[in-house]
Amino acid sequence: MGQVVTTGAQLMCSFGTTPGNLTATNQQTVLIEGKPAATLSDTAPMVNITPFGMCTSLANPQVAAATAAALGVLTPQPCIPAPAGTWIPSQSTVLAGGTPCLTNDCKLMCSYAGSISIVNPGQVKASIN
């Protein structure tokens, strides 16, 4: 059973150093605790997903270049979200605005390796069985 994710949810990238936040923008009709429910389409960097502090993935070209310039010493760079597709659903069959709802057990793959997970769904009242 997953919890529906809303605006204000806290996210974490497996190569980031701090949590980011989610803002649901793909539908504004379905509200939970007064906040829009997120959908699988809420993946836009800097619009839906905020940065995760510093990136430590050598697959990120900025980190690789900074690390090479530091003679092989890992040199983290800003962790700007780089989603590879949409959220991977577990079993969401509930729709919001015609798109499946995002639940706290979904994952979003990053273009620079790793994945983005949901640490806190932003609400505690609505679950999907």
Sine and cosine of phi, psi and omega as CSV:
sin_phi,cos_phi,sin_psi,cos_psi,sin_omega,cos_omega
0.00,0.00,0.82,-0.57,-0.01,-1.00
-0.95,-0.30,0.44,-0.90,0.08,-1.00
-1.00,-0.04,0.64,-0.77,0.04,-1.00
-0.94,0.35,0.66,-0.75,-0.02,-1.00
-1.00,-0.08,0.63,-0.78,0.00,-1.00
-0.80,-0.61,0.11,-0.99,0.15,-0.99
-0.81,0.59,0.68,-0.73,-0.02,-1.00
0.99,-0.15,-0.06,1.00,0.03,-1.00
-0.89,0.45,0.48,-0.88,0.01,-1.00
-0.97,-0.24,0.75,-0.66,-0.05,-1.00
-0.89,-0.47,0.33,-0.94,0.08,-1.00
-0.61,-0.79,0.73,-0.68,0.10,-1.00
-1.00,-0.05,0.65,-0.76,-0.04,-1.00
-0.91,0.43,-0.29,0.96,0.05,-1.00
-0.92,-0.39,0.07,1.00,0.04,-1.00
-1.00,0.04,0.25,-0.97,-0.02,-1.00
-0.97,-0.26,-0.29,0.96,0.03,-1.00
-0.66,-0.75,0.38,-0.92,0.04,-1.00
-0.93,0.36,0.42,-0.91,0.13,-0.99
-0.90,-0.43,0.02,-1.00,0.00,-1.00
-0.83,-0.55,0.37,-0.93,0.02,-1.00
-0.92,-0.39,0.68,-0.74,0.13,-0.99
-0.84,-0.54,0.87,-0.49,0.00,-1.00
-0.99,0.17,0.84,-0.55,0.00,-1.00
-0.80,-0.60,-0.18,0.98,-0.11,-0.99
-0.99,0.15,-0.17,0.99,0.14,-0.99
-0.39,-0.92,0.57,-0.82,-0.01,-1.00
-0.81,-0.58,0.18,0.98,-0.08,-1.00
-1.00,0.04,-0.72,0.70,-0.05,-1.00
-1.00,0.04,0.89,-0.45,-0.01,-1.00
-0.91,-0.42,0.62,-0.78,0.09,-1.00
-0.79,-0.62,0.83,-0.55,-0.09,-1.00
0.80,0.60,0.57,0.82,0.04,-1.00
0.98,0.19,0.11,0.99,-0.02,-1.00
-0.88,-0.48,0.59,-0.81,0.03,-1.00
-0.87,0.48,0.69,-0.72,0.10,-1.00
-0.96,0.28,0.67,-0.74,0.01,-1.00
-0.99,0.13,0.43,-0.90,0.04,-1.00
-0.85,-0.52,0.13,-0.99,0.01,-1.00
-0.90,0.44,-0.26,0.97,-0.01,-1.00
-1.00,0.03,-0.09,1.00,-0.02,-1.00
-0.99,0.16,0.99,0.17,-0.09,-1.00
-0.76,-0.65,0.04,1.00,-0.10,-1.00
-0.94,0.35,0.82,-0.58,0.04,-1.00
-0.89,0.46,0.64,-0.77,0.03,-1.00
0.94,0.35,-0.26,0.97,0.08,-1.00
-0.98,-0.18,-0.85,0.53,0.03,-1.00
-1.00,-0.06,-0.54,0.84,-0.10,-0.99
-0.82,-0.57,0.83,-0.56,0.01,-1.00
-1.00,0.06,0.26,-0.96,-0.01,-1.00
-0.88,0.48,0.32,-0.95,-0.04,-1.00
-0.91,-0.40,0.69,0.73,0.01,-1.00
0.95,0.30,-0.88,-0.47,-0.03,-1.00
-0.93,-0.37,0.63,-0.78,0.01,-1.00
-1.00,-0.04,0.68,-0.73,0.02,-1.00
-0.91,-0.42,0.21,0.98,-0.03,-1.00
-1.00,0.05,0.82,-0.57,0.06,-1.00
-0.94,0.34,-0.19,0.98,0.08,-1.00
-0.97,0.26,-0.27,0.96,0.07,-1.00
-0.98,0.20,0.86,-0.51,-0.06,-1.00
-0.83,0.55,-0.58,0.82,0.01,-1.00
-0.92,0.39,-0.67,0.75,0.03,-1.00
-0.92,0.40,-0.68,0.73,0.00,-1.00
-0.88,0.48,-0.70,0.72,-0.01,-1.00
-0.92,0.40,-0.69,0.72,0.00,-1.00
-0.91,0.40,-0.61,0.80,0.02,-1.00
-0.93,0.37,-0.65,0.76,0.05,-1.00
-0.90,0.45,-0.66,0.75,0.01,-1.00
-0.92,0.40,-0.43,0.90,0.02,-1.00
-1.00,-0.07,0.36,0.93,0.04,-1.00
0.84,0.54,0.68,0.74,0.10,-0.99
1.00,-0.04,-0.05,1.00,0.05,-1.00
-0.99,0.13,0.86,-0.51,-0.02,-1.00
-0.79,0.61,0.83,-0.55,-0.03,-1.00
-0.82,-0.58,1.00,-0.06,-0.02,-1.00
-0.85,0.53,0.49,-0.87,0.03,-1.00
-0.77,-0.63,0.21,-0.98,-0.03,-1.00
-0.79,0.61,0.72,-0.70,-0.04,-1.00
-1.00,-0.05,1.00,0.10,0.04,-1.00
-1.00,0.04,0.82,-0.58,-0.04,-1.00
-0.82,0.57,0.67,-0.74,0.04,-1.00
-0.71,-0.70,0.95,0.33,-0.06,-1.00
-0.88,0.47,0.63,-0.78,0.07,-1.00
-0.95,-0.33,0.99,0.13,-0.02,-1.00
0.99,-0.14,-0.47,-0.88,-0.02,-1.00
-0.95,-0.31,0.11,-0.99,0.05,-1.00
-0.86,0.52,0.64,-0.77,0.04,-1.00
-1.00,-0.02,0.92,-0.39,-0.07,-1.00
-0.98,0.20,0.41,-0.91,0.09,-1.00
-1.00,-0.05,-0.76,0.65,-0.02,-1.00
-0.25,-0.97,0.45,0.89,-0.10,-1.00
-0.92,0.38,0.87,-0.49,0.06,-1.00
-0.90,-0.45,-0.03,1.00,0.02,-1.00
-1.00,0.02,0.74,-0.67,-0.05,-1.00
-0.97,-0.26,0.57,-0.82,0.15,-0.99
-0.76,-0.65,0.90,-0.43,-0.04,-1.00
0.90,0.43,0.48,0.88,0.03,-1.00
0.99,0.11,0.02,1.00,0.00,-1.00
-0.85,-0.53,0.62,-0.79,0.01,-1.00
-0.83,0.55,0.64,-0.77,0.04,-1.00
-0.93,0.38,0.53,-0.85,0.09,-1.00
-1.00,0.09,0.74,-0.67,0.04,-1.00
-0.89,-0.46,0.32,-0.95,-0.13,-0.99
-0.92,0.38,-0.12,0.99,0.04,-1.00
-0.98,-0.18,0.13,0.99,0.05,-1.00
-0.99,0.17,0.37,-0.93,0.04,-1.00
-0.78,-0.63,0.44,-0.90,0.07,-1.00
-0.78,-0.62,0.86,-0.51,-0.02,-1.00
-0.97,0.25,0.57,-0.82,0.03,-1.00
-0.98,-0.19,0.61,-0.79,0.02,-1.00
-0.90,0.44,-0.37,0.93,-0.03,-1.00
-0.97,-0.23,0.52,0.86,-0.02,-1.00
0.99,0.11,0.32,-0.95,0.01,-1.00
0.99,0.17,-0.11,-0.99,-0.02,-1.00
-0.51,-0.86,0.32,-0.95,0.04,-1.00
-0.96,-0.27,0.77,-0.63,0.02,-1.00
-0.85,-0.52,0.24,-0.97,-0.03,-1.00
-0.98,-0.18,0.89,-0.46,-0.03,-1.00
-1.00,0.05,-0.66,0.75,0.00,-1.00
-0.65,-0.76,0.84,-0.54,-0.10,-1.00
-0.96,0.29,-0.13,0.99,0.03,-1.00
1.00,0.00,-0.08,1.00,0.03,-1.00
-0.36,-0.93,0.27,-0.96,-0.04,-1.00
-0.78,-0.62,0.01,1.00,-0.11,-0.99
-1.00,-0.07,-0.51,0.86,-0.15,-0.99
-0.95,-0.31,0.81,-0.58,0.07,-1.00
-0.80,-0.60,0.38,-0.92,0.06,-1.00
-0.89,-0.45,0.78,-0.63,0.04,-1.00
-1.00,0.07,0.00,0.00,0.00,0.00
